[in-house]
């Protein structure tokens, strides 16, 4: 006979995966068909291991510990993405990055700077920001099913296949990103470039989309 506590904990994680905006203790208890006290105990343990984190409005979302736990998968994604990001950075003369969705936040996990420029944007790995704030996060959201209350920027990005924003994380910085959707599954990551001043949207957006497609195919 399997462990009921382990089964409930795994179902809790799966429930949060389906609700990236997060859920309250009461909502989780309803979804799992169990008491709030039992959910509290599960959340305490999962939070201690960083598999879950407490977000705003007393909601809980998946934590960065899941990425670390799935190190082999993350390493595979990064090893596949690295040569593509190097090529993209040099071709566009802009800083290229791979960004993952963690709960309601976007987190860059791999950054490659161009080798053929004297000046370029420095983009910090591990920087956390709301997913709907800048191009990299908006691109991920656009690669997922529509959600009630999503911004117009997400809807526009879903229609054209990429997101573009300016001055959201750093004044004067412009970013273009596209979602990575292996096997056409909902996006959990995006690839993009960022530069100071301006980016030629017509020429760079197709390159970013092509890079995202190449990485997605390699993950199939």
Rosetta blueprint (number, residue, H / E / L):
1 X L
2 X L
3 X L
4 X H
5 X H
6 X H
7 X H
8 X H
9 X H
10 X H
11 X H
12 X H
13 X H
14 X H
15 X H
16 X H
17 X H
18 X L
19 X L
20 X L
21 X L
22 X L
23 X E
24 X L
25 X H
26 X H
27 X H
28 X H
29 X H
30 X H
31 X H
32 X H
33 X L
34 X L
35 X L
36 X H
37 X H
38 X H
39 X H
40 X H
41 X H
42 X H
43 X H
44 X H
45 X H
46 X H
47 X H
48 X H
49 X L
50 X L
51 X L
52 X E
53 X E
54 X E
55 X L
56 X H
57 X H
58 X H
59 X L
60 X E
61 X E
62 X E
63 X L
64 X L
65 X H
66 X H
67 X H
68 X H
69 X H
70 X L
71 X H
72 X H
73 X H
74 X H
75 X H
76 X H
77 X H
78 X H
79 X H
80 X H
81 X H
82 X H
83 X H
84 X H
85 X H
86 X H
87 X H
88 X H
89 X H
90 X H
91 X H
92 X H
93 X L
94 X L
95 X E
96 X E
97 X E
98 X E
99 X E
100 X E
101 X E
102 X E
103 X L
104 X L
105 X E
106 X E
107 X E
108 X E
109 X E
110 X E
111 X E
112 X E
113 X L
114 X L
115 X L
116 X L
117 X L
118 X L
119 X L
120 X L
121 X L
122 X L
123 X L
124 X L
125 X L
126 X L
127 X L
128 X E
129 X E
130 X E
131 X L
132 X L
133 X L
134 X L
135 X H
136 X H
137 X H
138 X H
139 X H
140 X H
141 X H
142 X H
143 X L
144 X L
145 X L
146 X L
147 X L
148 X L
149 X L
150 X L
151 X L
152 X H
153 X H
154 X H
155 X H
156 X H
157 X H
158 X H
159 X H
160 X H
161 X L
162 X L
163 X E
164 X E
165 X E
166 X E
167 X L
168 X L
169 X L
170 X L
171 X L
172 X L
173 X E
174 X E
175 X E
176 X E
177 X E
178 X E
179 X E
180 X E
181 X L
182 X H
183 X H
184 X H
185 X L
186 X L
187 X L
188 X L
189 X E
190 X E
191 X E
192 X E
193 X E
194 X E
195 X E
196 X E
197 X L
198 X L
199 X L
200 X L
201 X H
202 X H
203 X H
204 X H
205 X H
206 X H
207 X H
208 X H
209 X H
210 X H
211 X H
212 X H
213 X H
214 X H
215 X H
216 X H
217 X H
218 X H
219 X H
220 X L
